């Protein structure tokens, strides 16, 4: 399984960052929008992958989520946990 199921939120400079693993992606978009609105900061969804090279179904999901986020003003950051 490329993603675990844990999330966290962090305000950083002008960004409100919601970090999530795959299972919580849609929830993460909502959280990013909510906390961005509350703080007035740019909402960011940081998706964390266990793989250095994102591909296949994981890449497709990232592309879908990126489009959805772009439509709502949420930046997307793809984070990896290790290099292969």
Order of alpha helices (4+ residues) and beta strands (2+ residues): beta-beta-alpha-beta-alpha-beta
